[in-house]
Amino acid sequence: MSASVYSSHVPAIGAAIDHGKTAEPYWAPMFAGFEPSKAWMKTHRPDVVFLVYNDHATNFDLSVIPTFAIGTAAEFEPADEGYGARPVPKVIGHPELASHIAQSVIQQGFDLTLVNELKVDHGLTVPMNLMFGTPAEWPVRVIPFHVNVVQYPVPSGARCFALGQAIRRAIESFDQPLNVQIWGTGGMSHQLQGPRAGLINRKWDNAFLDRLIADPQDLSAMPHIDYVREAGSEGIELVMWLIARGAMADAGGGRSPRVAHRFYHVPASNTAVGHLILENQA
């Protein structure tokens, strides 16, 4: 595991990209914050991205919502909630590594749902755009990893952090020398409905980033009610960042990671956009 990347996956960001609006005054500052990330990616491009995201009723509706689901297929078609597929390349998977991770993580006590046919929505494709731009083909293979943060009960931060640790152990035990990054997506503070619709909590978001960098173990103990109270009903997506953070070397006794880039911007479609790149140090 070489690095972890954390990013919001606001659907309006994808729409801005798809409709050529990235240079407009409203959007330009947000996209400028990811230019250093694209430059970083050119020299730190992995073989595989293990991408943690949540499905938005594209592949899983309210009849079946797995808590944790891993995409084990060779490829994944883009789709999206209600308005069709975005004009992005299909996602190429890595079935061998995905199957190995599933085997290892399940044996470590985490019950995963295996998904051999999966459509991926903006939760996955928007972060890909932000890090790679709009290529004709994605330059890396991707293992999609869905987390239920839509329908309660949702997994705890502590469970997500421990899952990240198990994923790191699984990747380290794979018998091919692959460069793998893990990405945590979603958030930051936002609420899409009710009397608090449009809530953004800049102070809390930046404190979350501070704690994610410096003391993720302590952060993982934060109860759900704090996410909802301080970051809005959709702020609970941030538990997915704890999966990525748990997979870093220091969570397994190694050195603390290096902060390669940090960025925060409000608003983007009434949402706070957070972004962080952490590198493991040899």
Backbone as JSON, one array per atom type, in Angstrom:
{
  "sequence": "MSASVYSSHVPAIGAAIDHGKTAEPYWAPMFAGFEPSKAWMKTHRPDVVFLVYNDHATNFDLSVIPTFAIGTAAEFEPADEGYGARPVPKVIGHPELASHIAQSVIQQGFDLTLVNELKVDHGLTVPMNLMFGTPAEWPVRVIPFHVNVVQYPVPSGARCFALGQAIRRAIESFDQPLNVQIWGTGGMSHQLQGPRAGLINRKWDNAFLDRLIADPQDLSAMPHIDYVREAGSEGIELVMWLIARGAMADAGGGRSPRVAHRFYHVPASNTAVGHLILENQA",
  "N": [[0.86, -1.19, 0.0], [0.86, 2.01, -1.07], [-0.11, 4.64, -0.82], [-2.78, 6.79, 0.34], [-5.82, 8.26, -0.72], [-8.16, 10.84, -0.33], [-11.37, 12.05, -0.94], [-14.13, 14.15, -1.73], [-17.23, 13.27, -3.38], [-19.09, 14.7, -4.94], [-22.0, 14.83, -6.92], [-22.58, 17.01, -8.61], [-20.1, 17.96, -9.3], [-19.23, 16.11, -11.17], [-21.14, 16.68, -13.16], [-20.39, 19.28, -13.83], [-17.91, 18.78, -14.99], [-18.69, 17.14, -17.14], [-20.21, 18.87, -18.69], [-18.54, 20.88, -19.46], [-17.97, 23.04, -17.67], [-15.93, 23.64, -15.92], [-14.16, 25.79, -15.85], [-15.66, 27.96, -15.22], [-16.49, 30.77, -13.09], [-17.68, 29.97, -10.64], [-16.91, 27.29, -10.35], [-14.17, 27.11, -10.88], [-12.23, 27.64, -8.69], [-12.56, 25.35, -7.1], [-11.81, 23.19, -8.79], [-9.21, 23.95, -9.27], [-7.95, 23.3, -6.92], [-7.43, 20.62, -7.18], [-5.5, 20.37, -9.07], [-2.75, 20.15, -8.19], [-2.96, 17.53, -7.29], [-3.39, 16.0, -9.58], [-0.93, 16.4, -10.8], [0.72, 15.18, -8.9], [-0.2, 12.57, -9.15], [0.78, 11.81, -11.62], [3.4, 11.06, -11.15], [3.11, 9.2, -9.2], [1.55, 7.07, -9.91], [-0.54, 4.31, -9.39], [-0.76, 0.69, -9.76], [-3.17, -0.43, -9.14], [-6.22, 0.83, -7.85], [-7.89, 0.69, -4.86], [-11.01, 1.42, -4.25], [-13.04, 3.06, -2.11], [-16.4, 3.67, -1.7], [-19.84, 4.87, -1.77], [-22.75, 3.42, -3.03], [-25.41, 5.0, -4.83], [-28.23, 4.22, -4.88], [-28.03, 3.14, -7.38], [-26.94, 0.64, -8.08], [-27.69, -0.84, -5.86], [-30.81, -1.0, -4.43], [-33.43, -0.1, -2.08], [-34.32, -2.61, -1.46], [-32.25, -4.42, -1.15], [-29.37, -3.87, 0.61], [-26.15, -4.15, 1.0], [-23.84, -4.08, 3.74], [-21.01, -4.0, 3.46], [-19.5, -4.33, 0.35], [-17.68, -5.92, -2.2], [-16.39, -5.38, -5.42], [-15.81, -7.8, -7.75], [-15.51, -8.25, -10.42], [-14.29, -8.27, -13.87], [-14.67, -5.95, -15.25], [-16.49, -2.82, -14.99], [-19.41, -1.17, -15.65], [-20.19, 2.29, -16.16], [-22.8, 4.07, -14.52], [-25.7, 5.87, -13.29], [-27.66, 7.58, -10.77], [-30.82, 7.81, -11.77], [-30.4, 9.64, -13.98], [-28.98, 8.46, -16.0], [-25.94, 7.04, -17.51], [-22.77, 8.55, -16.88], [-20.56, 10.24, -19.21], [-18.03, 8.65, -19.18], [-15.09, 6.52, -19.13], [-15.43, 2.9, -19.08], [-14.83, 1.03, -16.1], [-12.0, -0.79, -15.33], [-11.45, -3.79, -13.7], [-9.71, -5.74, -11.15], [-9.79, -8.82, -10.88], [-8.3, -10.93, -9.67], [-6.8, -9.83, -7.51], [-8.94, -8.68, -6.1], [-10.43, -10.95, -5.39], [-8.6, -12.22, -3.76], [-8.35, -10.33, -1.68], [-10.97, -10.4, -0.69], [-11.12, -13.09, 0.23], [-9.09, -13.03, 2.24], [-9.92, -10.93, 3.97], [-12.47, -11.74, 4.79], [-11.77, -14.05, 6.16], [-10.51, -12.83, 8.23], [-12.58, -12.0, 9.76], [-14.48, -10.21, 8.78], [-17.52, -9.71, 7.22], [-18.11, -9.76, 3.93], [-19.94, -8.8, 1.02], [-19.87, -10.36, -2.08], [-19.67, -9.09, -5.3], [-20.31, -9.78, -8.49], [-21.29, -8.6, -10.7], [-21.56, -5.35, -11.33], [-22.6, -2.01, -11.4], [-21.15, 1.19, -11.56], [-21.37, 4.34, -9.98], [-21.49, 7.99, -9.69], [-20.25, 8.24, -7.26], [-17.93, 6.77, -7.4], [-16.82, 7.47, -9.92], [-16.5, 10.28, -10.05], [-14.34, 11.0, -8.17], [-12.32, 9.68, -9.63], [-12.2, 11.21, -11.98], [-11.33, 13.63, -10.83], [-8.75, 13.03, -10.04], [-7.51, 11.98, -12.3], [-8.34, 13.39, -14.52], [-9.96, 13.55, -17.7], [-9.58, 11.05, -19.33], [-9.39, 8.9, -22.28], [-9.35, 6.26, -21.59], [-9.32, 4.8, -18.35], [-6.32, 5.02, -16.49], [-5.57, 3.13, -14.62], [-6.25, 0.05, -12.88], [-9.21, -0.79, -11.04], [-10.64, -1.59, -7.93], [-13.79, -1.68, -6.87], [-15.34, -0.76, -3.82], [-18.03, -0.95, -1.96], [-19.81, 0.79, 0.59], [-22.39, 0.84, 2.94], [-23.79, 3.78, 3.64], [-26.17, 4.95, 3.56], [-28.67, 3.85, 4.34], [-29.79, 3.43, 7.56], [-29.14, 0.73, 9.88], [-25.76, 1.93, 9.84], [-22.24, 1.15, 9.33], [-19.93, 1.43, 12.09], [-17.45, 3.96, 12.84], [-15.21, 2.85, 14.09], [-15.37, 0.19, 13.3], [-15.0, 0.5, 10.56], [-12.4, 1.56, 10.47], [-10.92, -0.59, 11.51], [-11.48, -2.43, 9.53], [-10.09, -1.3, 7.39], [-7.48, -1.79, 8.29], [-7.45, -4.57, 8.08], [-7.72, -4.84, 5.32], [-5.29, -3.75, 4.46], [-3.5, -5.72, 5.42], [-4.37, -7.84, 3.86], [-3.72, -7.01, 1.24], [-0.96, -6.8, 1.44], [-0.3, -9.46, 1.62], [-0.67, -10.5, -0.85], [0.43, -12.28, -3.77], [1.66, -10.95, -5.87], [3.74, -8.27, -6.96], [2.33, -5.57, -6.65], [1.63, -2.08, -7.02], [-0.43, -0.46, -4.95], [-3.04, 1.78, -4.24], [-5.28, 3.12, -1.79], [-8.45, 4.56, -1.73], [-10.58, 6.8, -0.04], [-13.85, 7.97, -0.17], [-16.48, 10.51, -0.47], [-18.53, 12.75, 1.62], [-17.54, 16.27, 2.38], [-18.98, 17.83, 5.16], [-22.45, 17.96, 4.73], [-25.94, 18.31, 4.04], [-28.84, 17.08, 2.61], [-31.57, 17.35, 2.8], [-34.58, 18.33, 4.61], [-34.99, 20.67, 7.43], [-32.38, 21.52, 7.89], [-31.11, 21.5, 5.47], [-28.48, 22.1, 3.24], [-26.53, 22.56, 5.11], [-23.27, 23.38, 6.14], [-20.22, 22.87, 7.74], [-17.53, 24.32, 8.3], [-15.47, 24.6, 10.27], [-15.64, 22.21, 11.78], [-15.18, 20.3, 9.77], [-12.48, 20.81, 9.03], [-11.23, 20.27, 11.43], [-11.75, 17.56, 11.53], [-10.14, 16.67, 9.39], [-7.63, 17.31, 10.47], [-7.54, 15.53, 12.66], [-7.8, 13.1, 11.33], [-5.37, 12.91, 10.04], [-3.51, 13.05, 12.2], [-4.38, 11.47, 14.44], [-5.95, 8.98, 13.85], [-6.96, 6.68, 15.06], [-8.15, 7.52, 17.47], [-10.05, 9.22, 16.34], [-11.67, 7.37, 15.09], [-13.32, 6.44, 17.04], [-15.35, 8.22, 17.34], [-18.78, 8.86, 17.85], [-21.74, 8.08, 15.88], [-23.76, 10.03, 16.14], [-22.39, 12.41, 16.43], [-21.35, 12.89, 13.89], [-23.75, 13.3, 12.46], [-24.93, 15.45, 13.85], [-22.98, 17.49, 13.66], [-21.98, 17.45, 11.02], [-24.09, 17.08, 9.32], [-26.75, 15.1, 7.81], [-25.77, 13.6, 5.67], [-23.12, 13.69, 6.18], [-22.17, 11.44, 7.39], [-20.95, 9.87, 5.53], [-18.26, 10.16, 5.81], [-17.18, 8.12, 7.36], [-16.2, 6.33, 5.59], [-13.76, 7.31, 4.84], [-12.24, 6.54, 6.96], [-11.79, 3.85, 6.52], [-9.91, 3.89, 4.46], [-7.9, 5.26, 5.84], [-7.26, 3.5, 7.88], [-5.88, 1.6, 6.49], [-3.34, 2.51, 6.14], [0.23, 2.53, 6.8], [1.01, 3.32, 9.42], [-1.14, 2.64, 11.0], [-0.73, 0.04, 11.4], [1.49, -0.11, 12.96], [3.64, 1.07, 11.67], [5.53, 3.86, 10.22], [4.45, 7.3, 10.53], [2.33, 8.77, 8.03], [3.23, 10.85, 5.18], [1.99, 14.06, 4.44], [0.97, 14.77, 1.36], [-0.71, 16.44, -0.05], [-3.27, 18.77, 0.72], [-6.56, 19.97, 0.76], [-9.37, 22.14, 0.85], [-12.66, 23.23, 0.26], [-15.46, 25.39, 0.0], [-18.58, 26.63, -1.27], [-19.6, 23.59, -2.99], [-22.08, 22.99, -4.87], [-23.77, 23.28, -2.57], [-22.29, 21.79, -0.77], [-19.52, 20.78, 1.26], [-16.28, 20.44, 0.11], [-13.72, 18.2, 0.58], [-10.27, 17.17, 0.58], [-7.44, 15.04, 0.49], [-4.15, 13.78, 0.39], [-2.19, 11.15, 1.41], [1.0, 9.79, 1.92], [2.61, 6.71, 2.36], [5.6, 6.14, 4.21], [8.79, 4.82, 3.6]],
  "CA": [[0.0, 0.0, 0.0], [1.79, 3.13, -1.19], [-0.69, 5.93, -0.47], [-4.23, 6.87, 0.42], [-6.39, 9.49, -1.27], [-9.47, 11.13, 0.25], [-12.01, 13.05, -1.8], [-15.58, 14.22, -1.88], [-17.68, 12.76, -4.69], [-20.3, 15.47, -5.22], [-22.43, 14.58, -8.3], [-22.53, 18.23, -9.42], [-18.74, 18.07, -9.84], [-19.26, 15.35, -12.42], [-21.92, 17.41, -14.15], [-19.57, 20.4, -14.28], [-16.91, 18.22, -15.91], [-19.35, 16.62, -18.34], [-20.79, 19.96, -19.48], [-17.53, 21.87, -19.77], [-18.13, 24.22, -16.83], [-14.89, 23.65, -14.89], [-13.47, 27.08, -15.83], [-16.58, 29.02, -14.81], [-16.07, 31.36, -11.8], [-18.16, 29.2, -9.49], [-16.25, 26.0, -10.24], [-12.71, 27.15, -11.1], [-11.42, 27.46, -7.48], [-12.64, 23.97, -6.64], [-11.0, 22.34, -9.65], [-7.8, 24.34, -9.1], [-7.42, 22.59, -5.76], [-7.05, 19.26, -7.54], [-4.41, 20.37, -10.03], [-1.58, 19.5, -7.59], [-3.21, 16.08, -7.18], [-3.15, 15.41, -10.9], [0.52, 16.4, -10.99], [1.24, 14.14, -8.02], [-0.58, 11.26, -9.68], [1.63, 11.47, -12.77], [4.64, 10.43, -10.66], [2.77, 8.21, -8.17], [0.42, 6.31, -10.44], [-0.51, 2.92, -8.93], [-1.3, -0.33, -10.64], [-4.56, -0.68, -8.75], [-6.85, 1.66, -6.82], [-8.97, 0.1, -4.07], [-11.78, 2.66, -4.11], [-14.15, 2.94, -1.17], [-17.43, 4.65, -2.05], [-21.17, 4.35, -1.53], [-23.7, 3.41, -4.15], [-26.53, 5.94, -4.62], [-29.42, 3.57, -5.44], [-27.77, 2.8, -8.78], [-26.8, -0.81, -8.13], [-28.43, -1.4, -4.72], [-31.95, -0.2, -4.0], [-33.79, -0.34, -0.68], [-34.65, -4.01, -1.22], [-31.02, -5.09, -0.71], [-28.27, -2.93, 0.8], [-25.07, -4.77, 1.78], [-23.03, -3.15, 4.52], [-19.74, -3.92, 2.75], [-19.56, -5.15, -0.86], [-16.49, -5.77, -3.02], [-16.57, -5.69, -6.82], [-14.83, -8.8, -8.13], [-15.6, -8.46, -11.86], [-13.19, -7.8, -14.72], [-14.97, -4.56, -15.65], [-17.68, -2.24, -14.37], [-19.99, -0.13, -16.51], [-20.69, 3.48, -15.45], [-24.24, 4.33, -14.49], [-25.94, 6.85, -12.24], [-29.0, 7.6, -10.19], [-31.93, 8.52, -12.4], [-30.17, 10.41, -15.2], [-28.17, 7.73, -16.96], [-24.51, 6.92, -17.31], [-21.89, 9.67, -17.23], [-19.7, 9.93, -20.36], [-16.7, 8.31, -18.68], [-14.73, 5.17, -19.54], [-15.76, 1.81, -18.16], [-13.81, 0.79, -15.09], [-11.4, -2.12, -15.45], [-11.18, -4.31, -12.37], [-8.59, -6.67, -10.95], [-10.47, -9.92, -10.18], [-7.41, -11.75, -8.85], [-6.55, -9.15, -6.24], [-10.21, -8.53, -5.4], [-10.78, -12.23, -4.79], [-7.66, -12.44, -2.66], [-8.73, -9.45, -0.57], [-12.2, -10.94, -0.12], [-10.75, -14.29, 1.0], [-8.32, -12.67, 3.42], [-10.69, -10.08, 4.88], [-13.53, -12.56, 5.38], [-11.13, -14.92, 7.15], [-10.17, -11.99, 9.38], [-13.78, -11.76, 10.54], [-15.36, -9.2, 8.19], [-18.43, -10.32, 6.27], [-18.24, -8.97, 2.71], [-20.76, -9.29, -0.08], [-19.13, -10.42, -3.34], [-20.53, -8.62, -6.38], [-19.67, -10.13, -9.75], [-21.85, -7.72, -11.73], [-21.73, -4.11, -10.58], [-22.53, -0.73, -12.09], [-20.54, 2.18, -10.66], [-21.94, 5.67, -10.21], [-20.62, 9.15, -9.48], [-19.46, 8.04, -6.04], [-16.64, 6.23, -7.82], [-16.24, 8.09, -11.12], [-16.09, 11.68, -9.82], [-12.96, 11.03, -7.7], [-11.43, 9.28, -10.71], [-12.01, 12.41, -12.8], [-10.57, 14.65, -10.11], [-7.36, 12.63, -9.95], [-6.95, 11.6, -13.6], [-8.89, 14.17, -15.62], [-10.97, 12.89, -18.53], [-8.89, 10.26, -20.35], [-10.21, 7.98, -23.08], [-9.41, 5.06, -20.77], [-8.71, 5.01, -17.04], [-4.95, 4.5, -16.55], [-5.34, 2.16, -13.54], [-7.34, -0.86, -12.55], [-9.95, -0.33, -9.86], [-11.5, -2.51, -7.18], [-14.83, -0.91, -6.18], [-15.71, -1.29, -2.51], [-19.22, -0.21, -1.53], [-20.16, 0.84, 2.01], [-23.72, 1.41, 3.17], [-23.93, 4.96, 4.49], [-27.43, 5.53, 3.1], [-29.79, 3.34, 5.12], [-29.37, 2.97, 8.88], [-27.88, 1.05, 10.57], [-24.53, 2.0, 9.04], [-21.12, 0.67, 10.15], [-19.28, 2.4, 12.96], [-16.12, 4.41, 12.46], [-14.24, 1.89, 14.59], [-15.42, -0.99, 12.42], [-14.4, 0.88, 9.28], [-10.95, 1.69, 10.67], [-10.4, -1.95, 11.65], [-11.58, -3.04, 8.2], [-8.94, -0.8, 6.63], [-6.3, -2.53, 8.74], [-7.55, -5.92, 7.5], [-7.47, -4.71, 3.88], [-3.84, -3.6, 4.28], [-2.89, -7.03, 5.61], [-4.71, -8.67, 2.7], [-2.95, -6.56, 0.08], [0.45, -7.13, 1.68], [-0.1, -10.9, 1.49], [-0.89, -10.91, -2.25], [1.69, -12.82, -4.29], [2.18, -10.16, -6.98], [4.27, -6.99, -6.45], [1.53, -4.48, -7.21], [1.53, -0.79, -6.33], [-1.85, -0.27, -4.68], [-3.51, 2.9, -3.42], [-6.65, 3.01, -1.3], [-9.12, 5.86, -1.73], [-11.83, 6.94, 0.7], [-14.6, 9.04, -0.82], [-17.71, 10.99, 0.17], [-18.36, 13.9, 2.5], [-17.52, 16.36, 3.83], [-20.28, 18.17, 5.74], [-23.56, 18.35, 3.87], [-27.26, 17.73, 4.31], [-29.6, 17.25, 1.37], [-33.01, 17.45, 3.01], [-35.02, 18.77, 5.92], [-34.77, 22.07, 7.8], [-30.95, 21.85, 7.88], [-30.58, 21.31, 4.12], [-27.46, 23.09, 2.92], [-25.6, 22.72, 6.22], [-21.83, 23.2, 5.94], [-19.54, 23.17, 8.99], [-16.12, 24.43, 7.92], [-14.59, 24.37, 11.41], [-15.66, 20.79, 12.11], [-14.54, 19.58, 8.68], [-11.03, 20.94, 9.1], [-10.8, 19.52, 12.61], [-11.78, 16.15, 11.12], [-8.93, 16.43, 8.61], [-6.5, 17.32, 11.41], [-7.56, 14.29, 13.44], [-7.58, 11.99, 10.42], [-3.93, 12.85, 9.82], [-2.67, 12.9, 13.39], [-4.82, 10.48, 15.42], [-7.14, 8.33, 13.29], [-7.51, 5.69, 16.0], [-9.07, 8.25, 18.34], [-11.16, 9.71, 15.52], [-12.56, 6.27, 14.74], [-14.24, 6.21, 18.16], [-16.41, 9.24, 17.36], [-20.09, 8.24, 17.61], [-22.5, 8.53, 14.71], [-24.54, 11.23, 16.4], [-21.54, 13.58, 16.21], [-21.34, 13.14, 12.44], [-25.04, 13.83, 12.04], [-25.14, 16.75, 14.46], [-22.0, 18.49, 13.23], [-21.69, 17.44, 9.58], [-25.3, 16.86, 8.54], [-27.17, 13.7, 7.67], [-24.9, 12.93, 4.7], [-21.74, 13.73, 6.66], [-21.78, 10.1, 7.82], [-20.1, 9.29, 4.49], [-16.86, 10.27, 6.19], [-16.64, 6.88, 7.93], [-15.49, 5.62, 4.52], [-12.37, 7.79, 4.87], [-11.54, 5.79, 8.0], [-11.32, 2.59, 5.94], [-8.64, 4.21, 3.78], [-6.87, 5.65, 6.82], [-6.86, 2.3, 8.6], [-5.0, 0.79, 5.64], [-2.01, 3.09, 6.08], [1.24, 1.77, 7.54], [1.09, 3.65, 10.85], [-2.21, 1.94, 11.7], [-0.22, -1.28, 11.69], [2.74, 0.0, 13.69], [4.68, 1.7, 10.86], [5.77, 5.29, 10.37], [3.35, 8.19, 10.17], [2.38, 9.13, 6.62], [3.54, 12.22, 4.77], [0.89, 14.76, 3.78], [1.41, 15.24, 0.04], [-1.58, 17.55, -0.48], [-4.5, 18.97, 1.49], [-7.37, 21.01, 0.12], [-10.74, 22.24, 1.36], [-13.36, 24.29, -0.48], [-16.91, 25.51, 0.09], [-19.35, 25.4, -1.41], [-19.75, 22.98, -4.31], [-23.46, 22.48, -4.85], [-24.19, 23.22, -1.16], [-21.52, 20.73, -0.12], [-18.12, 21.07, 1.54], [-15.38, 19.52, -0.59], [-12.46, 17.95, 1.25], [-9.35, 16.35, -0.21], [-6.21, 14.78, 1.2], [-3.31, 12.69, -0.1], [-1.2, 10.7, 2.39], [1.95, 8.83, 1.4], [3.37, 5.89, 3.3], [7.04, 6.36, 4.16], [9.55, 3.57, 3.72]],
  "C": [[0.89, 1.24, 0.0], [1.21, 4.46, -0.7], [-2.19, 5.78, -0.3], [-4.68, 8.24, -0.07], [-7.81, 9.63, -0.73], [-10.11, 12.25, -0.56], [-13.52, 13.0, -1.68], [-15.97, 13.68, -3.26], [-19.0, 13.4, -5.11], [-20.75, 15.26, -6.67], [-22.38, 15.82, -9.19], [-21.13, 18.48, -9.98], [-18.65, 17.31, -11.15], [-20.02, 16.05, -13.51], [-21.14, 18.59, -14.7], [-18.5, 19.93, -15.27], [-17.57, 17.83, -17.23], [-19.87, 17.72, -19.26], [-19.83, 21.12, -19.7], [-17.59, 23.14, -18.94], [-17.01, 24.4, -15.81], [-14.16, 24.98, -14.78], [-14.38, 28.23, -15.43], [-16.22, 29.51, -13.41], [-16.51, 30.55, -10.59], [-17.31, 27.96, -9.26], [-14.73, 26.07, -10.27], [-11.9, 26.98, -9.81], [-11.42, 26.03, -6.96], [-11.73, 23.06, -7.48], [-9.51, 22.69, -9.55], [-7.16, 23.6, -7.94], [-6.99, 21.17, -6.05], [-5.95, 19.22, -8.6], [-3.11, 19.8, -9.43], [-1.74, 17.98, -7.47], [-2.97, 15.38, -8.5], [-1.65, 15.36, -11.18], [1.17, 15.33, -10.14], [0.98, 12.76, -8.61], [0.3, 10.85, -10.86], [2.91, 10.77, -12.34], [4.37, 9.37, -9.59], [1.61, 7.33, -8.62], [0.52, 4.85, -10.0], [-0.91, 1.96, -10.05], [-2.79, -0.51, -10.41], [-4.99, 0.35, -7.71], [-7.97, 0.84, -6.17], [-9.84, 1.27, -3.63], [-13.03, 2.43, -3.28], [-15.15, 4.05, -1.45], [-18.78, 4.09, -1.6], [-22.02, 4.47, -2.78], [-24.9, 4.3, -3.81], [-27.79, 5.41, -5.31], [-29.27, 3.3, -6.93], [-27.71, 1.29, -8.94], [-27.6, -1.49, -7.02], [-29.59, -0.48, -4.38], [-32.33, -0.62, -2.58], [-34.2, -1.78, -0.4], [-33.45, -4.8, -0.72], [-29.92, -4.05, -0.6], [-27.2, -3.63, 1.63], [-24.3, -3.72, 2.56], [-21.68, -2.91, 3.85], [-19.82, -4.84, 1.53], [-18.35, -4.86, -1.73], [-16.79, -6.21, -4.45], [-15.46, -6.6, -7.31], [-14.8, -9.06, -9.64], [-14.37, -7.93, -12.59], [-13.42, -6.37, -15.2], [-16.3, -4.14, -15.07], [-18.17, -1.09, -15.23], [-20.43, 1.07, -15.66], [-22.2, 3.6, -15.58], [-24.46, 5.47, -13.51], [-27.4, 6.91, -11.88], [-29.95, 8.45, -11.02], [-31.65, 9.18, -13.73], [-29.16, 9.75, -16.13], [-26.68, 7.78, -16.69], [-23.78, 8.21, -17.67], [-21.02, 9.27, -18.41], [-18.25, 9.71, -19.92], [-16.37, 6.89, -19.11], [-15.25, 4.12, -18.56], [-14.56, 1.55, -17.26], [-13.31, -0.65, -15.24], [-10.98, -2.61, -14.07], [-9.92, -5.15, -12.31], [-9.15, -7.86, -10.16], [-9.57, -10.73, -9.27], [-7.15, -11.11, -7.5], [-7.83, -9.0, -5.44], [-10.61, -9.82, -4.7], [-9.87, -12.55, -3.62], [-8.02, -11.59, -1.45], [-9.99, -9.99, 0.11], [-11.91, -12.15, 0.75], [-10.08, -13.91, 2.31], [-9.17, -11.91, 4.43], [-11.82, -10.86, 5.55], [-12.94, -13.49, 6.44], [-10.67, -14.14, 8.38], [-11.41, -11.55, 10.17], [-14.71, -10.69, 10.01], [-16.22, -9.85, 7.12], [-18.65, -9.38, 5.09], [-19.25, -9.62, 1.78], [-19.93, -9.25, -1.36], [-20.08, -10.06, -4.48], [-19.79, -8.85, -7.7], [-20.24, -9.35, -10.93], [-22.27, -6.43, -11.04], [-21.64, -2.91, -11.52], [-22.03, 0.32, -11.11], [-21.02, 3.58, -11.0], [-20.96, 6.78, -9.87], [-19.78, 9.03, -8.21], [-18.07, 7.53, -6.34], [-16.01, 7.06, -8.94], [-15.83, 9.55, -10.92], [-14.68, 11.77, -9.22], [-11.95, 10.61, -8.76], [-11.16, 10.46, -11.64], [-11.12, 13.43, -12.12], [-9.08, 14.32, -10.05], [-6.7, 12.36, -11.3], [-7.43, 12.46, -14.76], [-9.92, 13.36, -16.39], [-10.28, 12.11, -19.66], [-9.86, 9.39, -21.15], [-10.37, 6.65, -22.37], [-8.79, 5.38, -19.41], [-7.33, 4.35, -17.02], [-4.61, 3.48, -15.46], [-6.51, 1.19, -13.48], [-7.96, -0.44, -11.22], [-10.72, -1.49, -9.24], [-12.54, -1.67, -6.44], [-15.2, -1.58, -4.86], [-16.83, -0.41, -1.95], [-19.43, -0.33, -0.02], [-21.55, 1.45, 2.15], [-23.64, 2.57, 4.15], [-25.22, 5.7, 4.13], [-28.59, 5.14, 4.01], [-29.27, 2.85, 6.48], [-29.93, 1.58, 9.16], [-26.68, 1.01, 9.62], [-23.36, 1.58, 9.93], [-20.48, 1.78, 10.96], [-17.93, 2.82, 12.4], [-15.05, 3.42, 12.9], [-14.19, 0.65, 13.73], [-14.76, -0.69, 11.07], [-12.88, 0.99, 9.39], [-10.3, 0.3, 10.76], [-10.45, -2.69, 10.31], [-10.43, -2.58, 7.32], [-7.66, -1.52, 7.0], [-6.28, -3.94, 8.13], [-7.26, -5.88, 6.0], [-5.98, -4.55, 3.61], [-3.14, -4.95, 4.41], [-3.16, -7.95, 4.41], [-3.86, -8.29, 1.49], [-1.48, -6.93, 0.24], [0.73, -8.62, 1.5], [-0.33, -11.4, 0.07], [0.45, -11.28, -2.88], [2.2, -12.14, -5.56], [2.63, -8.8, -6.46], [3.56, -5.79, -7.07], [1.65, -3.22, -6.36], [0.04, -0.49, -6.18], [-2.06, 0.99, -3.85], [-4.92, 2.58, -2.94], [-7.24, 4.41, -1.21], [-10.38, 5.78, -0.87], [-12.58, 8.14, 0.16], [-15.86, 9.39, -0.05], [-17.44, 12.21, 1.03], [-17.88, 15.15, 1.75], [-18.91, 16.77, 4.33], [-21.28, 18.55, 4.65], [-24.83, 17.65, 4.32], [-28.15, 18.08, 3.13], [-31.08, 17.47, 1.57], [-33.31, 18.0, 4.39], [-34.68, 20.22, 6.22], [-33.3, 22.47, 7.82], [-30.32, 21.64, 6.5], [-29.62, 22.45, 3.78], [-26.44, 23.31, 4.01], [-24.15, 22.47, 5.78], [-21.14, 23.67, 7.22], [-18.03, 23.17, 8.73], [-15.17, 24.09, 9.08], [-14.51, 22.88, 11.74], [-14.95, 19.98, 11.03], [-13.02, 19.63, 8.79], [-10.46, 20.27, 10.35], [-10.79, 18.02, 12.33], [-10.52, 15.81, 10.32], [-7.7, 16.4, 9.51], [-6.41, 15.99, 12.16], [-7.31, 13.07, 12.55], [-6.09, 11.81, 10.15], [-3.2, 12.4, 11.08], [-3.08, 11.76, 14.32], [-6.08, 9.77, 14.93], [-7.77, 7.3, 14.22], [-8.51, 6.36, 16.94], [-10.28, 8.74, 17.56], [-12.16, 8.6, 15.23], [-13.58, 5.97, 15.84], [-15.39, 7.22, 18.21], [-17.76, 8.61, 17.04], [-20.82, 8.84, 16.42], [-23.23, 9.84, 14.95], [-23.71, 12.49, 16.2], [-21.45, 13.92, 14.73], [-22.63, 13.83, 12.01], [-25.26, 15.24, 12.57], [-24.24, 17.82, 13.84], [-21.82, 18.58, 11.72], [-22.91, 17.18, 8.72], [-25.57, 15.38, 8.3], [-26.28, 12.94, 6.69], [-23.42, 12.99, 5.11], [-21.24, 12.38, 7.13], [-20.94, 9.4, 6.77], [-18.62, 9.29, 4.9], [-16.32, 9.02, 6.89], [-15.89, 6.08, 6.87], [-14.03, 6.09, 4.43], [-11.57, 7.0, 5.91], [-11.1, 4.42, 7.52], [-9.97, 2.83, 5.25], [-7.55, 4.53, 4.78], [-6.38, 4.44, 7.61], [-5.9, 1.43, 7.81], [-3.59, 1.36, 5.54], [-1.06, 2.41, 7.07], [1.23, 2.06, 9.03], [-0.02, 2.99, 11.65], [-1.83, 0.5, 12.02], [1.13, -1.25, 12.36], [3.88, 0.63, 12.91], [4.81, 3.19, 11.12], [4.53, 6.1, 9.99], [3.46, 8.59, 8.7], [2.79, 10.58, 6.39], [2.33, 12.82, 4.08], [1.41, 15.34, 2.47], [0.57, 16.41, -0.45], [-2.81, 17.58, 0.41], [-5.25, 20.14, 0.89], [-8.78, 20.96, 0.7], [-11.41, 23.42, 0.67], [-14.86, 24.23, -0.19], [-17.36, 26.72, -0.7], [-19.19, 24.82, -2.82], [-21.12, 22.31, -4.31], [-23.93, 22.25, -3.42], [-23.5, 22.1, -0.38], [-20.11, 21.22, 0.14], [-17.25, 20.0, 0.88], [-14.07, 19.41, 0.18], [-11.59, 17.03, 0.43], [-8.02, 16.24, 0.53], [-5.47, 13.65, 0.49], [-2.26, 12.39, 0.96], [-0.32, 9.64, 1.76], [2.56, 8.01, 2.54], [4.86, 6.16, 3.12], [7.77, 5.05, 4.4], [10.23, 3.51, 5.07]]
}
